[in-house]
């Protein structure tokens, strides 16, 4: 008779077994379930193969299960960057392999009343401005026209704002957009594509201006933690940052379905604090038990967002910075894998 195996327990300090990280990050809040409950499906996720798409799809799927609904959740991507189709299909999420830059392929995608747009490029674009213009400017314009009769949540970036001082509290949705570099300009062009179709066709749109989403395997805090753990110096020039845990960012993005409107509604999605890089680095140093080497001094300004509006209507993010640091420390200390995709948050010239 086979010996019964003990239940799988999470490693000390982690919220779940390592094999369950994605399901944990895709767990819906009660407020997400409420919003999904009044939102028609199917749900189409365009550009789902990157860092956020799987957790968004899982949160929608798990919310639908709780509601007893069987609406389709469809992930669309080339599946050539981070996630494979199997990551989705094994979790009861449909997939369609598609290059959104192919107009004919885009036209063949299914209609859907609810669309999330996550596609875009960032790294390596300093040497490929044509790719930047096409992927972040022209392709979103075609997508917006294709789904002009849908409700659209379009992911953007805090980079659409100018640098602001740390004492300002961060740029708000009322702060005029201003491009610092070509990547930021392309993010503004992406927003314009959805703003224009929203105004012309009455398409309800919410623009998610996300500022440094973080999870166990990537994000600004992972970048800092790995440097501290390796004994590498921490440059303080970009000395102030915002972060938000990935689950909270995804939850707020889904809740934005309630505020999508025409004209398009911008909404900052990030944490409530302006963090000082030197303090975060020192906290990781204590957690790892290693000295921290700091270089340079803080510039007066940085890319900082004020998310008071989203916190007022969606609720404050549920995951504290201390909890993020503890989880990331435990993950890296245990040899956990990372995506190997640094954020480049230190850059101040807008070239990525």
C-alpha positions in Angstrom: 0.0 0.0 0.0 1.5 3.3 -1.0 2.6 5.7 1.8 0.4 8.8 1.9 2.4 11.9 1.1 2.2 14.9 3.4 0.4 18.0 2.0 2.4 20.5 -0.1 3.2 23.3 2.3 4.5 26.7 1.3 8.2 27.4 2.0 8.7 29.5 5.2 7.8 33.1 4.5 6.0 32.5 1.2 2.3 32.7 0.8 2.0 29.5 -1.3 4.0 26.6 -2.8 6.3 27.8 -5.5 4.3 25.9 -8.1 1.2 27.9 -7.2 2.6 31.4 -7.5 0.7 32.3 -10.7 -2.6 31.1 -9.2 -1.9 33.0 -6.1 -1.2 36.2 -8.1 -4.4 35.6 -10.0 -6.7 35.3 -7.0 -9.6 37.8 -7.3 -10.7 40.1 -4.5 -14.4 40.3 -3.5 -14.6 43.7 -5.3 -13.2 42.1 -8.5 -15.9 39.4 -8.3 -18.6 42.1 -8.0 -17.3 44.0 -11.0 -17.0 40.8 -13.2 -20.5 39.9 -12.0 -22.0 42.9 -13.8 -19.7 42.8 -16.9 -20.6 40.8 -20.0 -18.3 38.2 -21.5 -16.5 36.9 -23.3 -13.4 38.6 -22.1 -10.6 39.1 -24.7 -7.0 39.8 -23.5 -4.9 41.2 -26.3 -1.1 40.9 -25.8 -1.6 38.3 -23.0 1.8 36.6 -23.4 3.8 39.1 -21.3 4.3 39.6 -17.6 0.7 40.5 -16.6 -1.6 38.7 -19.0 -1.7 35.3 -17.3 -2.6 36.8 -13.9 -5.3 38.9 -15.5 -6.7 35.9 -17.3 -6.6 33.8 -14.1 -8.3 36.5 -12.0 -11.1 36.8 -14.5 -11.5 33.0 -14.8 -11.5 32.5 -11.0 -14.0 35.4 -10.5 -16.3 33.7 -13.1 -16.0 30.4 -11.4 -17.1 32.0 -8.1 -20.0 33.5 -9.9 -21.0 30.2 -11.5 -20.5 31.6 -15.0 -18.9 29.9 -18.0 -18.0 32.9 -20.1 -15.0 32.5 -22.3 -11.7 34.1 -21.3 -9.5 34.3 -24.4 -5.8 35.1 -24.4 -4.4 36.5 -27.6 -0.7 36.8 -28.2 2.2 35.6 -30.4 3.3 33.7 -27.2 6.9 34.3 -28.1 8.2 36.5 -25.3 7.4 35.1 -21.8 4.4 32.8 -21.6 3.5 29.7 -23.6 0.0 28.8 -24.7 0.1 25.9 -22.3 0.4 28.3 -19.4 -3.1 29.4 -20.2 -4.8 26.2 -21.7 -3.9 24.1 -18.6 -5.9 26.6 -16.6 -9.0 26.5 -18.8 -8.2 29.7 -20.6 -8.6 29.7 -24.4 -5.8 31.0 -26.5 -5.4 32.4 -30.0 -1.9 32.7 -31.5 -2.0 36.0 -33.4 0.4 38.9 -34.3 -1.7 42.0 -33.6 0.5 43.9 -36.1 -1.0 41.7 -38.9 -4.2 43.6 -39.9 -5.7 40.6 -41.6 -5.2 38.4 -38.5 -6.6 41.2 -36.3 -9.7 41.3 -38.4 -10.3 37.6 -37.8 -10.2 37.8 -34.0 -13.6 37.2 -32.3 -15.8 40.0 -31.3 -16.1 40.6 -27.5 -17.9 43.1 -25.4 -15.0 43.4 -22.9 -11.4 43.8 -24.1 -8.1 44.3 -22.2 -5.2 45.6 -24.3 -1.8 44.8 -22.9 0.4 44.8 -26.0 3.5 47.0 -26.4 7.3 47.1 -26.6 9.8 48.9 -24.5 13.3 47.4 -24.2 15.6 47.5 -27.2 13.5 50.2 -28.8 16.2 53.0 -28.5 17.8 51.4 -31.6 14.5 50.5 -33.3 12.3 53.6 -33.5 10.3 52.1 -36.4 9.3 49.1 -34.2 8.4 51.5 -31.4 6.2 53.6 -33.7 4.5 50.6 -35.2 3.9 48.6 -32.1 3.0 51.3 -29.6 1.4 53.7 -32.1 0.0 52.3 -35.3 -1.0 48.9 -34.1 -3.1 50.2 -31.1 -4.9 52.5 -33.5 -6.0 49.5 -35.6 -7.0 47.6 -32.5 -9.0 50.5 -31.1 -10.9 50.7 -34.4 -11.5 47.0 -34.5 -13.0 47.0 -31.1 -14.7 50.3 -31.1 -18.0 48.7 -30.0 -16.4 47.1 -27.0 -15.6 48.3 -23.4 -11.8 48.6 -23.4 -9.2 48.6 -20.6 -5.9 49.8 -22.2 -2.7 49.5 -20.3 -0.4 52.5 -20.4 2.5 53.7 -18.3 3.4 56.3 -15.7 6.0 57.4 -18.2 3.4 59.6 -20.0 4.0 62.2 -17.3 7.0 64.5 -16.8 9.4 64.0 -14.0 8.1 65.5 -10.7 9.6 66.2 -7.4 9.4 63.7 -4.6 7.7 66.3 -2.4 4.9 66.8 -4.9 3.1 63.6 -4.1 3.4 62.4 -7.7 1.7 63.3 -11.0 -2.1 63.0 -10.9 -4.4 62.3 -13.8 -4.8 66.0 -14.2 -1.0 66.5 -14.8 -0.5 67.3 -18.6 1.3 64.5 -20.4 4.9 65.2 -21.5 7.3 62.8 -23.2 10.7 62.2 -21.7 12.3 60.3 -24.6 11.0 58.3 -27.5 9.5 55.4 -25.4 7.4 57.9 -23.4 6.3 59.6 -26.7 5.1 56.2 -28.0 3.2 55.6 -24.8 1.4 58.9 -25.3 0.7 57.9 -29.0 -0.8 54.6 -27.7 -3.1 56.5 -25.4 -4.1 58.9 -28.1 -5.2 56.0 -30.3 -7.7 54.9 -27.7 -8.7 58.4 -26.7 -9.5 59.3 -30.3 -11.7 56.2 -31.0 -13.4 56.8 -27.6 -14.3 60.3 -28.5 -15.3 59.6 -32.2 -17.3 56.4 -31.5 -18.4 56.6 -27.9 -16.2 53.7 -27.0 -16.0 53.3 -23.2 -12.2 53.3 -22.4 -10.1 53.3 -19.2 -6.4 54.0 -19.6 -4.3 52.2 -16.9 -1.2 54.3 -16.1 0.7 51.6 -14.3 3.8 52.5 -12.4 6.1 49.5 -11.5 4.1 46.4 -10.9 6.0 43.9 -8.8 5.9 40.2 -8.1 8.2 37.5 -6.9 10.1 37.1 -10.3 10.4 40.7 -11.7 9.9 44.3 -11.0 11.7 47.2 -9.5 12.0 45.6 -6.0 13.4 42.4 -7.5 16.0 44.6 -9.4 17.1 46.2 -6.1 17.0 42.9 -4.2 19.2 41.1 -6.6 21.8 43.9 -6.6 21.9 44.0 -2.8 22.2 40.2 -2.6 25.1 40.2 -5.1 26.9 43.0 -3.4 26.5 45.4 -6.4 26.4 49.1 -5.7 23.0 50.9 -5.7 22.9 54.1 -7.8 20.8 56.6 -6.0 20.4 59.1 -8.8 16.8 57.9 -9.5 16.2 58.0 -5.8 12.4 57.9 -5.5 9.9 55.3 -6.9 6.4 53.9 -6.7 5.5 50.2 -6.7 2.4 48.1 -6.5 2.0 44.3 -6.0 0.9 42.6 -9.2 -2.3 41.2 -7.8 -3.4 44.6 -6.6 -2.5 46.2 -10.0 -4.5 43.5 -11.9 -7.5 43.8 -9.5 -7.6 47.6 -9.9 -7.4 47.2 -13.7 -10.4 44.9 -13.7 -12.3 47.3 -11.4 -11.6 50.0 -13.9 -14.3 48.4 -16.1 -16.7 50.3 -13.9 -15.3 53.7 -14.8 -14.5 53.2 -18.5 -16.2 55.9 -20.4 -16.2 58.3 -23.4 -14.1 60.4 -23.4 -11.5 57.9 -22.2 -10.7 57.9 -18.5 -7.1 57.9 -17.4 -6.4 56.3 -14.0 -3.1 56.0 -12.1 -2.4 52.5 -10.7 0.4 52.2 -8.2 1.0 52.1 -4.5 0.2 54.9 -2.0 3.8 55.6 -1.0 6.7 57.5 -2.5 9.6 55.2 -1.6 13.2 56.2 -1.2 15.5 53.8 -3.0 18.2 54.1 -0.3 15.7 53.0 2.4 14.4 50.0 0.3 18.0 48.9 -0.4 18.9 49.1 3.3 15.8 47.1 4.1 16.9 44.4 1.7 20.4 44.5 3.2 19.0 43.8 6.6 16.8 41.0 5.3 19.7 39.3 3.5 22.2 40.1 6.2 24.7 41.8 3.9 26.2 45.4 3.7 24.7 47.7 1.1 26.9 50.0 -1.1 25.2 53.2 -2.1 26.6 55.5 -4.8 25.6 59.0 -6.0 22.9 61.2 -4.6 19.2 61.6 -5.3 18.1 63.8 -8.2 15.3 66.2 -7.2 12.8 64.6 -9.6 11.6 61.2 -10.8 8.7 59.4 -12.6 6.2 59.4 -9.7 2.4 58.8 -9.8 -0.2 59.8 -7.4 -2.9 57.1 -7.2 -5.2 58.7 -4.7 -8.1 58.7 -7.2 -7.9 54.9 -7.9 -7.5 54.2 -4.2 -10.6 56.2 -3.4 -12.8 54.3 -5.9 -11.1 50.9 -5.9 -9.8 50.7 -2.3 -6.1 50.8 -1.3 -3.8 48.1 -2.5 -3.9 45.1 -0.1 -0.2 44.2 -0.1 2.2 46.4 1.9 5.7 47.2 0.8 7.1 45.4 3.8 5.2 42.3 2.7 6.5 42.6 -0.8 10.1 42.9 0.5 9.7 39.9 2.8 8.2 37.7 0.0 10.9 38.7 -2.6 13.7 38.2 0.0 12.4 34.7 0.8 12.0 33.9 -2.9 15.5 34.9 -3.9 17.1 33.5 -0.7 15.6 30.1 -1.7 17.0 30.3 -5.2 13.8 31.2 -6.9 13.9 31.9 -10.6 13.4 35.4 -12.0 12.3 36.5 -15.5 15.7 38.2 -16.1 14.0 41.3 -17.3 15.2 44.4 -15.3 12.9 47.3 -15.4 15.6 49.9 -16.2 13.9 52.2 -13.6 17.3 54.0 -13.1 17.2 55.5 -16.6 16.5 59.2 -16.8 16.9 59.8 -20.6 13.8 57.8 -21.7 15.9 55.5 -23.8 15.2 51.8 -23.3 
